[in-house]
Amino acid sequence: MRKIKREDQVIVIAGKDKGRSGSVRKVLDDDRLIVAGINVAKKHERPNPNAGVQGGIVDKEMPIQISNVAILNPETNKADRVGFKIEDGKKFRIFKSNGKQIDA
């Protein structure tokens, strides 16, 4: 079970977007994730009339290392660490600071 999943609210703790937060759009296999509105780069896109793609310069969300983000605790509105707890044979994620369940 991963500590950070899709649709989690995360805050960036290192890098050029430090302090900004967003929702996880995709978790990649190599410990990277794509966060909405974070690590945006300008990419030059070639037009493709067959696919209906217009060329130009577009903003694209690039992957960010999972170690550079932390899950956002909605109660404290601060970064928090993730722990695991097993009850009744079910494993679930908790916030380390207050022990509350994530995705309750």
Secondary structure, DSSP 8 states (H G I E B T S, - for coil): --SS-TT-EEEE-SSTTTT-EEEEEEE-TTSEEEETTSSEEEEEE--BTTTTB--EEEEEE--EEGGGEEEEETTTTEEE-EEEEEETTEEEEEETTT--BTT-
